[in-house]
Amino acid sequence: MARHPKIRMSRLREIGWSIWDPISMTADGSDWRTGGFADEYDNYLLRAAGMVRNGEPFTLIVDYLIEVETGHMGLSPAPGMRSRAEAVVRAIQEDDQIWS
């Protein structure tokens, strides 16, 4: 039976909070590590990381993150939304320490 690598949540959260943070929880200078809300985006980021790991198309993963923002979070489409989602997916793809 093949062993599936486990995700390092600290790495995934670092990507999510430093690049994504769609509802700007750290805009006031709050630190996601100590603010009591570190897991706010976990479900979305875990799904996106799983999609990356499963080889889903880049644009499908980007569209998923945009749907999270506009559909699940109720945010209006905004300039930079797509480029931010693209940066998150690229960061997950390129992080060679995200999987243990």
Backbone as a chain_set.jsonl record, in Angstrom:
{"seq": "MARHPKIRMSRLREIGWSIWDPISMTADGSDWRTGGFADEYDNYLLRAAGMVRNGEPFTLIVDYLIEVETGHMGLSPAPGMRSRAEAVVRAIQEDDQIWS", "coords": {"N": [[0.838, -1.174, 0.0], [0.637, 2.148, -0.926], [2.187, 4.94, 0.551], [0.773, 7.962, 1.325], [1.866, 11.27, 1.06], [1.85, 13.633, 3.746], [0.415, 16.801, 4.362], [2.125, 19.756, 5.252], [0.836, 21.799, 7.405], [1.641, 24.261, 8.432], [3.246, 25.321, 6.401], [1.381, 25.49, 4.298], [-0.465, 27.247, 5.419], [1.158, 29.5, 5.683], [1.49, 30.216, 3.004], [-1.222, 30.731, 2.34], [-1.889, 32.873, 4.115], [0.076, 34.8, 3.58], [-0.143, 35.328, 0.872], [-2.833, 35.087, -0.001], [-5.332, 35.576, 1.833], [-8.203, 36.496, 1.603], [-10.289, 37.87, 2.977], [-8.989, 39.77, 4.33], [-7.967, 39.524, 7.009], [-5.593, 39.989, 8.29], [-5.008, 42.572, 7.756], [-4.986, 44.667, 9.56], [-2.64, 44.373, 10.843], [-2.658, 42.182, 12.45], [-1.407, 39.048, 13.561], [-1.521, 36.013, 12.022], [-0.624, 33.722, 13.227], [-0.864, 34.044, 15.956], [-3.298, 35.188, 16.384], [-5.596, 33.709, 16.818], [-7.061, 32.788, 14.699], [-5.893, 31.14, 12.86], [-6.671, 28.879, 11.429], [-8.633, 29.66, 9.672], [-8.782, 29.626, 6.804], [-8.196, 27.028, 6.187], [-9.738, 24.747, 5.172], [-10.319, 25.488, 2.512], [-7.758, 25.934, 1.45], [-6.608, 23.432, 1.834], [-8.159, 21.89, 0.101], [-7.457, 23.082, -2.354], [-4.702, 22.495, -2.379], [-4.832, 19.708, -2.449], [-5.984, 19.402, -4.958], [-3.908, 20.362, -6.543], [-1.969, 18.417, -5.971], [-3.215, 16.187, -7.051], [-2.993, 16.677, -9.691], [-4.758, 18.352, -11.018], [-5.965, 20.684, -13.489], [-4.3, 23.837, -13.725], [-5.849, 26.212, -14.159], [-8.364, 25.366, -13.307], [-8.017, 25.054, -10.568], [-7.378, 27.646, -9.829], [-9.794, 28.875, -10.556], [-11.428, 27.595, -8.683], [-10.517, 28.767, -6.25], [-11.279, 31.405, -6.717], [-14.031, 31.073, -6.874], [-14.489, 30.333, -4.235], [-14.005, 32.777, -2.973], [-15.948, 34.501, -4.191], [-18.365, 33.047, -4.225], [-18.609, 31.419, -1.802], [-17.641, 33.133, 0.218], [-18.86, 35.463, -0.421], [-17.771, 37.744, -1.58], [-17.298, 40.508, -3.798], [-16.304, 40.328, -7.227], [-13.011, 41.443, -7.817], [-10.362, 43.655, -8.843], [-7.272, 42.06, -9.322], [-7.97, 39.722, -8.039], [-7.894, 37.281, -9.522], [-5.147, 37.148, -10.168], [-4.051, 36.943, -7.633], [-5.105, 34.484, -6.775], [-3.891, 32.856, -8.679], [-1.224, 33.174, -7.907], [-1.259, 31.898, -5.423], [-1.775, 29.224, -6.155], [0.496, 28.705, -7.74], [2.473, 29.003, -5.773], [1.878, 26.857, -4.06], [2.337, 24.742, -5.829], [5.081, 25.063, -6.294], [6.361, 24.829, -3.847], [8.619, 22.91, -2.33], [8.658, 21.804, 0.151], [6.205, 21.419, 1.214], [4.889, 19.009, 1.399], [5.163, 16.134, 3.418]], "CA": [[0.0, 0.0, 0.0], [1.451, 3.349, -1.059], [2.049, 5.947, 1.605], [0.495, 9.288, 0.786], [2.499, 12.303, 1.881], [0.973, 14.506, 4.525], [0.693, 18.215, 4.127], [2.608, 20.552, 6.382], [-0.135, 22.894, 7.515], [2.315, 25.545, 8.645], [3.666, 25.804, 5.076], [0.182, 25.851, 3.555], [-1.001, 28.469, 6.033], [2.049, 30.619, 5.329], [1.094, 30.604, 1.645], [-2.556, 31.323, 2.392], [-1.929, 34.152, 4.814], [0.976, 35.796, 2.994], [-0.51, 35.64, -0.517], [-4.261, 35.084, -0.305], [-6.089, 36.324, 2.853], [-9.237, 37.23, 0.869], [-11.12, 38.769, 3.789], [-8.058, 40.746, 4.931], [-7.952, 39.405, 8.469], [-4.324, 40.483, 8.822], [-4.809, 43.936, 7.252], [-4.739, 45.594, 10.677], [-1.379, 44.001, 11.469], [-2.817, 40.973, 13.249], [-0.572, 37.921, 13.161], [-2.358, 34.817, 11.918], [-0.096, 32.665, 14.106], [-1.245, 34.285, 17.348], [-4.577, 35.894, 16.435], [-6.724, 32.824, 17.106], [-7.818, 32.491, 13.492], [-4.938, 30.511, 11.932], [-7.309, 27.837, 10.607], [-9.762, 30.265, 8.947], [-8.82, 29.25, 5.387], [-7.657, 25.672, 6.032], [-10.517, 23.857, 4.292], [-10.159, 25.924, 1.126], [-6.369, 25.712, 1.046], [-6.396, 21.982, 1.744], [-8.761, 21.424, -1.153], [-6.613, 23.559, -3.452], [-3.461, 21.708, -2.361], [-5.186, 18.369, -2.927], [-6.183, 19.502, -6.398], [-2.561, 20.452, -7.112], [-1.336, 17.099, -5.815], [-3.886, 15.242, -7.943], [-2.728, 17.047, -11.07], [-5.86, 19.104, -11.636], [-5.477, 21.819, -14.288], [-4.003, 25.087, -13.037], [-6.977, 27.153, -14.231], [-9.458, 24.82, -12.5], [-7.711, 25.346, -9.163], [-7.534, 29.101, -9.706], [-11.241, 29.133, -10.573], [-11.958, 27.147, -7.397], [-10.24, 29.79, -5.238], [-12.12, 32.566, -7.028], [-15.387, 30.693, -6.47], [-14.507, 30.426, -2.77], [-14.126, 34.197, -2.611], [-17.19, 35.127, -4.659], [-19.53, 32.232, -3.893], [-18.678, 31.023, -0.391], [-17.396, 34.267, 1.106], [-19.744, 36.545, -0.834], [-17.039, 38.932, -1.996], [-17.486, 40.921, -5.186], [-15.082, 40.212, -8.035], [-12.197, 42.644, -7.65], [-9.083, 43.614, -9.55], [-6.233, 41.336, -8.6], [-8.466, 38.469, -7.47], [-7.364, 36.159, -10.299], [-3.686, 37.062, -10.041], [-3.773, 36.456, -6.272], [-5.397, 33.046, -6.774], [-2.827, 32.226, -9.466], [-0.013, 33.177, -7.086], [-1.423, 30.86, -4.402], [-1.606, 27.913, -6.794], [1.919, 28.577, -8.093], [3.237, 28.818, -4.533], [1.654, 25.476, -3.618], [3.024, 23.873, -6.786], [6.531, 25.24, -6.25], [6.905, 24.617, -2.498], [9.098, 21.533, -2.236], [8.611, 21.346, 1.539], [4.822, 21.432, 1.684], [4.479, 17.621, 1.636], [6.139, 15.361, 4.212]], "C": [[0.889, 1.246, 0.0], [1.148, 4.324, 0.08], [1.836, 7.306, 0.943], [1.17, 10.324, 1.672], [1.458, 13.151, 2.6], [1.392, 15.943, 4.284], [1.206, 18.864, 5.407], [1.736, 21.802, 6.453], [0.546, 24.237, 7.715], [2.765, 26.148, 7.319], [2.457, 26.287, 4.276], [-0.433, 27.137, 4.115], [-0.136, 29.675, 5.698], [1.715, 31.127, 3.933], [-0.245, 31.335, 1.675], [-2.581, 32.704, 3.003], [-1.041, 35.199, 4.163], [0.553, 36.215, 1.588], [-2.005, 35.871, -0.68], [-5.056, 35.989, 0.625], [-7.228, 37.158, 2.25], [-10.107, 38.154, 1.706], [-10.268, 39.699, 4.653], [-8.038, 40.714, 6.455], [-6.655, 39.923, 9.079], [-4.033, 41.919, 8.386], [-4.49, 44.934, 8.362], [-3.447, 45.276, 11.42], [-1.473, 42.778, 12.358], [-1.937, 39.855, 12.691], [-1.432, 36.664, 13.164], [-1.896, 33.726, 12.859], [-0.594, 32.812, 15.539], [-2.626, 34.911, 17.494], [-5.784, 35.024, 16.718], [-7.552, 32.464, 15.884], [-6.954, 31.789, 12.437], [-5.603, 29.53, 10.978], [-8.444, 28.36, 9.728], [-9.893, 29.776, 7.505], [-8.411, 27.798, 5.134], [-8.429, 24.811, 5.038], [-10.315, 24.207, 2.822], [-8.749, 25.626, 0.62], [-6.052, 24.222, 0.932], [-6.986, 21.422, 0.462], [-7.914, 21.84, -2.344], [-5.312, 22.756, -3.524], [-3.714, 20.284, -2.85], [-5.388, 18.354, -4.433], [-4.834, 19.587, -7.115], [-1.919, 19.068, -7.103], [-1.927, 16.064, -6.768], [-3.733, 15.608, -9.417], [-3.867, 17.747, -11.785], [-5.281, 20.262, -12.445], [-5.355, 23.099, -13.456], [-5.225, 26.007, -13.002], [-8.173, 26.663, -13.413], [-9.245, 25.145, -11.023], [-7.857, 26.846, -8.894], [-9.017, 29.454, -9.655], [-11.899, 28.696, -9.274], [-11.737, 28.23, -6.326], [-11.064, 31.05, -5.472], [-13.567, 32.287, -6.626], [-15.527, 30.732, -4.946], [-14.747, 31.878, -2.355], [-15.489, 34.774, -2.971], [-18.436, 34.361, -4.235], [-19.673, 31.948, -2.413], [-18.548, 32.204, 0.564], [-18.242, 35.485, 0.753], [-19.05, 37.831, -1.23], [-17.342, 39.251, -3.454], [-16.188, 40.692, -5.948], [-14.312, 41.536, -7.972], [-10.921, 42.523, -8.47], [-8.048, 42.887, -8.693], [-6.669, 40.003, -8.032], [-7.867, 37.258, -8.192], [-5.858, 36.038, -10.118], [-3.284, 36.57, -8.649], [-4.011, 34.957, -6.182], [-4.324, 32.288, -7.56], [-1.537, 32.123, -8.657], [-0.075, 32.109, -5.997], [-1.174, 29.484, -5.015], [-0.146, 27.699, -7.174], [2.768, 28.307, -6.851], [3.081, 27.396, -3.995], [2.422, 24.521, -4.528], [4.539, 23.903, -6.593], [7.158, 24.969, -4.895], [7.312, 23.161, -2.34], [9.11, 20.997, -0.807], [7.191, 21.261, 2.091], [4.312, 20.02, 2.027], [5.564, 16.887, 2.417], [6.144, 13.903, 3.809]], "O": [[1.787, 1.375, 0.833], [0.002, 4.493, 0.497], [2.63, 7.734, 0.105], [1.059, 10.264, 2.896], [0.343, 13.351, 2.117], [2.559, 16.248, 4.037], [0.755, 18.542, 6.506], [1.886, 22.732, 5.661], [0.066, 25.252, 7.211], [2.674, 27.361, 7.133], [2.495, 27.349, 3.655], [-0.868, 28.006, 3.359], [-0.659, 30.763, 5.455], [1.664, 32.336, 3.706], [-0.385, 32.419, 1.109], [-3.222, 33.61, 2.472], [-1.377, 36.383, 4.191], [0.853, 37.328, 1.157], [-2.409, 36.764, -1.425], [-5.424, 37.091, 0.219], [-7.225, 38.383, 2.368], [-10.622, 39.141, 1.18], [-10.766, 40.331, 5.584], [-8.085, 41.757, 7.108], [-6.621, 40.261, 10.262], [-2.937, 42.428, 8.618], [-3.803, 45.929, 8.13], [-3.182, 45.829, 12.487], [-0.478, 42.371, 12.959], [-1.756, 39.745, 11.478], [-2.002, 36.297, 14.191], [-2.697, 32.88, 13.257], [-0.732, 31.821, 16.256], [-3.081, 35.143, 18.614], [-6.894, 35.54, 16.848], [-8.635, 31.894, 16.019], [-7.263, 31.847, 11.247], [-5.155, 29.365, 9.843], [-9.147, 27.568, 9.101], [-11.005, 29.538, 7.035], [-8.292, 27.385, 3.98], [-7.826, 24.206, 4.152], [-10.158, 23.318, 1.985], [-8.568, 25.13, -0.492], [-5.315, 23.803, 0.039], [-6.377, 20.572, -0.188], [-7.676, 21.037, -3.246], [-4.874, 22.38, -4.611], [-2.9, 19.723, -3.583], [-5.003, 17.397, -5.106], [-4.638, 18.966, -8.159], [-1.392, 18.612, -8.118], [-1.223, 15.17, -7.235], [-4.278, 14.931, -10.289], [-3.936, 17.738, -13.014], [-4.21, 20.768, -12.112], [-6.195, 23.393, -12.605], [-5.593, 26.519, -11.944], [-8.922, 27.481, -12.879], [-10.195, 25.473, -10.313], [-8.391, 27.256, -7.864], [-9.444, 30.241, -8.81], [-12.83, 29.35, -8.804], [-12.66, 28.568, -5.585], [-11.498, 31.692, -4.516], [-14.248, 33.166, -6.098], [-16.573, 31.122, -4.429], [-15.582, 32.164, -1.497], [-16.115, 35.455, -2.158], [-19.458, 34.97, -3.918], [-20.725, 32.199, -1.826], [-19.239, 32.278, 1.58], [-18.333, 36.43, 1.537], [-19.665, 38.897, -1.22], [-17.613, 38.35, -4.248], [-15.101, 40.841, -5.391], [-14.902, 42.612, -8.063], [-10.458, 41.419, -8.756], [-7.976, 43.091, -7.481], [-5.829, 39.222, -7.584], [-7.391, 36.322, -7.55], [-5.346, 34.934, -9.933], [-2.288, 35.861, -8.505], [-3.214, 34.236, -5.583], [-3.899, 31.206, -7.154], [-0.841, 31.11, -8.714], [0.937, 31.483, -5.681], [-0.44, 28.674, -4.449], [0.394, 26.616, -6.951], [3.675, 27.476, -6.882], [4.051, 26.801, -3.526], [3.082, 23.598, -4.05], [5.201, 22.872, -6.718], [8.383, 24.887, -4.799], [6.459, 22.281, -2.229], [9.525, 19.861, -0.575], [6.996, 21.057, 3.289], [3.41, 19.865, 2.85], [6.749, 17.009, 2.106], [6.9, 13.11, 4.37]]}, "num_chains": 1, "name": "protein.A"}
